Amino acid sequence: MAVDHTAQIAAMEAALAQGVTSASYEGKSASYRSLEEMIQTIAYLKRQDAKAAGRGRAVAGFAGFSRGYRTRGPGYGY
């Protein structure tokens, strides 16, 4: 069974916007060492929610193109 982190993420984002390192949600509270740690935790929780909903992590690729000939290298007179 997947856990819904929506309330936790909303509370953490509100705390982050205020610049504080502690957040309270659903009767629980958590303190973080730094704002960077909060940002990393929010990203982690969002990935977990996306994984539970069947949405994978976005992946970008690099496309390469060739004109079919080479101008340097072995066998080309250089």
Buried (B, 14 or more C-beta within 10 A) or exposed (E): EEEEBEEBBEBBBEBBEEEEBEBEBEEEEBEBEEEEEBBEBBEEBEEBBEEEEEEEEEEEEEEEEEEEEEEEEEEEEE
